[in-house]
C-alpha cells in the first residue's frame, strides 16, 4: 500500500530496527498497550504475539481493512479507526507506543502529558531532532518548551538512531526512539499554568527571562527561584520552571 504524504506516513520495513524497538517496548502477557499509527503492522505483529492486551489507533481508512485482516480474529487486539489526538485514556495504566507522524508529534505528546496518570510508559519513534529536544538539558540549544513539559513528568531517554533507509518511502530526516517513564514523585504543579508559563518563556528565545515573563512574573519571584532575571530561557532548569509555575498559580488565585 502506498504511503500517504498528507498523513506523514513512512512504513517501517527494517527487521533489525523492528526487533530493537520491540525489545525497548518489552511487551508482557496481559499488560495494556496502545499502539498509535500501526500502519501495516510491522511492530503490531510482535506486540500481539506477546499476549499483551493491544489497542490499535489508526486514522487511515485504507489501512483499517488490512489491520482487520491481520488482527481482526485475535482475541487480544481491538482496532480503533480514529484520530490519535482525540485519544482519551481510561482504565490504565497503559504502555503507549508508536511510530508517530512527524506533523502531530508535539501536540500528541502534550495530550499524553495531560493523561500521565493513565500511563505506565511511552515509547515513540520520532524525528531525531524532536527526540533531542525532549531529552535536551538546560544550556543546550535545543532545550525548550517540549523539554520542560515532558521532563516535568517523565524521565526521558533516547535510543536507537534510525536511518531513512529503514522506511518505505524514505523520509528526509533521521529518526530516533524516545522512552518516557513517569516520575515516581513529580513536583505537583498545575499543568496548564506550567504550559502557559513555558510557552511565554520561550516565545522569544533571544530575550531574557525577565522580558519574556514580565507580565506574569516579577524580578523578585525570579530571584526566589534562584534565577538571574538576565538569564536566557534555555539556561533555566525544569525545577526552576516548576517553582515559577507554582508562584504564577498563587498570583492567579
C-alpha positions as CSV (number, residue, x, y, z in Angstrom):
1,X,0.0,0.0,0.0
2,X,1.4,3.4,-1.0
3,X,2.2,5.7,1.9
4,X,0.2,9.0,2.1
5,X,2.2,12.1,2.3
6,X,-0.8,14.0,3.8
7,X,-0.7,11.7,6.8
8,X,3.1,11.8,7.2
9,X,3.3,8.1,6.6
10,X,6.6,6.2,6.3
11,X,6.3,2.5,6.8
12,X,9.0,0.8,8.8
13,X,10.4,-2.2,7.0
14,X,13.9,-3.0,8.5
15,X,13.5,-6.2,10.6
16,X,16.6,-5.4,12.7
17,X,15.2,-2.0,13.7
18,X,11.7,-3.5,14.3
19,X,13.2,-6.1,16.7
20,X,15.2,-3.5,18.5
21,X,12.1,-1.4,19.1
22,X,10.1,-4.4,20.3
23,X,12.9,-5.0,22.9
24,X,12.6,-1.5,24.2
25,X,8.9,-1.8,24.4
26,X,9.3,-5.1,26.2
27,X,5.6,-6.3,25.9
28,X,4.3,-8.6,28.5
29,X,1.4,-11.0,28.7
30,X,-1.9,-9.3,29.7
31,X,-0.4,-5.8,30.0
32,X,-2.3,-3.0,28.4
33,X,-0.6,-1.5,25.3
34,X,-1.9,1.2,22.9
35,X,-0.2,1.4,19.6
36,X,-0.6,4.7,17.7
37,X,-0.3,4.5,14.0
38,X,0.3,0.8,13.5
39,X,0.5,1.2,9.7
40,X,1.0,-2.1,8.1
41,X,1.5,-3.9,11.4
42,X,5.3,-4.2,11.4
43,X,5.6,-3.8,15.1
44,X,2.0,-4.8,15.8
45,X,2.6,-8.5,15.0
46,X,5.2,-8.8,17.7
47,X,3.1,-6.9,20.3
48,X,0.1,-9.2,19.5
49,X,2.3,-12.3,19.7
50,X,3.5,-11.3,23.2
51,X,0.0,-11.8,24.6
52,X,-0.5,-8.2,25.6
53,X,-3.9,-6.6,25.5
54,X,-3.4,-4.4,22.5
55,X,-5.4,-1.5,21.2
56,X,-4.6,0.0,17.8
57,X,-5.3,3.6,16.9
58,X,-5.3,4.2,13.1
59,X,-6.6,7.2,11.2
60,X,-6.1,6.0,7.7
61,X,-9.3,4.5,6.3
62,X,-7.4,2.4,3.7
63,X,-5.3,0.7,6.4
64,X,-8.2,-0.4,8.6
65,X,-9.2,-3.4,6.3
66,X,-5.6,-4.5,6.2
67,X,-5.3,-4.4,10.0
68,X,-8.6,-6.2,10.4
69,X,-7.4,-8.9,8.0
70,X,-4.2,-9.4,10.0
71,X,-5.5,-8.9,13.6
72,X,-9.3,-8.9,13.5
73,X,-9.5,-12.5,14.7
74,X,-7.1,-12.0,17.5
75,X,-8.7,-12.1,21.0
76,X,-6.2,-9.7,22.4
77,X,-6.4,-6.9,19.7
78,X,-9.0,-4.1,19.4
79,X,-8.8,-1.8,16.4
80,X,-10.0,1.8,16.6
81,X,-10.4,3.9,13.5
82,X,-9.8,7.4,15.0
83,X,-7.5,10.4,15.3
84,X,-4.9,9.8,18.0
85,X,-5.1,13.5,19.0
86,X,-8.6,12.7,20.3
87,X,-7.5,9.7,22.3
88,X,-8.8,9.6,25.9
89,X,-7.1,7.1,28.2
90,X,-9.3,5.2,30.7
91,X,-8.8,2.2,32.8
92,X,-5.0,2.3,32.6
93,X,-2.1,2.3,33.1
94,X,-1.0,1.7,29.6
95,X,2.2,1.4,27.6
96,X,1.6,3.9,24.8
97,X,3.8,3.2,21.7
98,X,4.1,4.0,18.1
99,X,5.8,5.5,15.0
100,X,4.3,9.0,15.2
101,X,3.7,11.1,12.1
102,X,6.1,14.0,12.4
103,X,3.3,16.6,11.9
104,X,1.4,15.6,15.1
105,X,4.2,14.5,17.4
106,X,4.4,17.6,19.6
107,X,0.6,18.1,20.2
108,X,0.2,14.3,20.8
109,X,3.0,14.3,23.4
110,X,1.3,17.2,25.2
111,X,-2.1,15.4,25.0
112,X,-0.5,12.4,26.6
113,X,1.2,14.5,29.2
114,X,-2.2,15.7,30.5
115,X,-3.2,12.0,30.9
116,X,0.0,10.9,32.6
117,X,-1.9,9.2,35.5
118,X,-3.1,6.6,32.9
119,X,0.4,5.9,31.5
120,X,2.9,3.3,32.6
121,X,5.5,4.1,29.9
122,X,5.7,5.6,26.4
123,X,8.0,4.5,23.6
124,X,7.7,6.5,20.4
125,X,9.7,6.7,17.2
126,X,10.1,10.4,16.2
127,X,12.1,12.7,14.1
128,X,15.6,12.7,15.7
129,X,15.6,16.4,16.3
130,X,12.3,16.1,18.3
131,X,13.8,13.4,20.5
132,X,16.8,15.5,21.1
133,X,14.6,18.5,22.0
134,X,12.7,16.3,24.5
135,X,15.9,15.0,26.1
136,X,17.9,18.2,26.0
137,X,19.5,19.6,29.1
138,X,19.4,23.3,30.2
139,X,22.1,25.3,28.4
140,X,21.8,23.3,25.2
141,X,20.5,24.9,22.1
142,X,17.6,22.5,21.7
143,X,16.4,22.9,25.3
144,X,12.9,24.5,25.1
145,X,9.2,24.2,25.8
146,X,8.9,20.5,24.9
147,X,12.0,19.7,27.1
148,X,10.5,21.3,30.2
149,X,7.0,20.0,29.7
150,X,8.0,16.3,29.2
151,X,10.8,16.3,31.7
152,X,8.4,17.7,34.3
153,X,6.5,14.4,34.5
154,X,8.7,11.9,32.8
155,X,12.3,10.5,32.9
156,X,13.2,10.9,29.2
157,X,15.9,8.9,27.3
158,X,16.8,8.5,23.7
159,X,17.6,5.2,22.0
160,X,18.5,3.7,18.6
161,X,19.3,6.0,15.7
162,X,17.2,5.0,12.7
163,X,18.3,6.0,9.2
164,X,15.9,6.9,6.4
165,X,16.7,3.6,4.7
166,X,14.7,1.7,7.3
167,X,11.4,3.1,5.8
168,X,9.4,3.0,2.7
169,X,9.3,5.7,1.4
170,X,12.5,7.1,2.9
171,X,11.9,10.2,5.0
172,X,14.3,13.2,4.6
173,X,15.3,13.0,8.2
174,X,16.8,10.6,10.7
175,X,14.6,9.1,13.3
176,X,15.1,8.0,16.9
177,X,13.3,6.3,19.8
178,X,12.3,8.2,22.9
179,X,11.4,6.4,26.1
180,X,9.3,8.3,28.6
181,X,8.8,6.8,32.1
182,X,6.6,8.6,34.6
183,X,8.5,10.0,37.6
184,X,7.7,8.4,40.9
185,X,7.4,11.7,42.8
186,X,7.0,14.6,40.3
187,X,6.6,18.1,41.7
188,X,2.9,19.0,41.9
189,X,2.4,21.8,39.5
190,X,-0.9,22.7,37.6
191,X,0.0,21.7,34.1
192,X,-2.0,24.4,32.4
193,X,0.0,27.0,34.4
194,X,3.3,25.4,33.6
195,X,2.4,25.1,29.9
196,X,1.3,28.8,29.7
197,X,4.4,29.9,31.6
198,X,6.8,27.9,29.5
199,X,5.2,29.0,26.2
200,X,5.7,32.6,27.3
201,X,9.2,32.0,28.5
202,X,10.3,30.6,25.1
203,X,8.2,32.9,22.9
204,X,11.4,34.9,22.1
205,X,14.5,32.9,22.8
206,X,16.9,35.7,22.3
207,X,15.3,37.8,25.0
208,X,16.0,37.5,28.7
209,X,13.6,35.6,31.0
210,X,12.7,38.9,32.6
211,X,11.5,40.4,29.3
212,X,9.6,37.3,28.3
213,X,7.8,36.8,31.6
214,X,7.5,40.5,32.7
215,X,3.7,40.4,32.5
216,X,3.2,37.4,34.8
217,X,6.4,37.0,36.9
218,X,8.3,39.7,38.9
219,X,12.1,40.0,39.2
220,X,11.7,39.2,42.9
221,X,9.9,35.9,42.1
222,X,12.6,35.0,39.6
223,X,15.3,35.6,42.3
224,X,13.2,33.5,44.7
225,X,13.6,30.6,42.3
226,X,17.3,31.1,42.0
227,X,17.1,32.8,38.6
228,X,19.0,35.8,37.5
229,X,16.5,38.0,35.6
230,X,19.1,38.5,32.9
231,X,19.3,34.7,32.1
232,X,18.1,33.3,28.8
233,X,15.2,30.9,29.0
234,X,17.2,27.9,27.8
235,X,19.6,28.2,30.8
236,X,16.8,27.7,33.4
237,X,16.2,24.2,34.7
238,X,13.0,22.3,34.9
239,X,12.8,22.6,38.7
240,X,13.0,26.4,38.5
241,X,10.3,26.5,35.9
242,X,8.2,24.4,38.2
243,X,8.8,26.9,41.0
244,X,7.7,29.8,38.8
245,X,4.6,27.9,37.7
246,X,3.6,27.5,41.4
247,X,4.2,31.2,42.1
248,X,2.2,32.0,39.0
249,X,-0.7,29.9,40.2
250,X,-0.7,31.7,43.6
251,X,-0.8,35.0,41.8
252,X,-3.6,33.8,39.6
253,X,-5.6,32.7,42.7
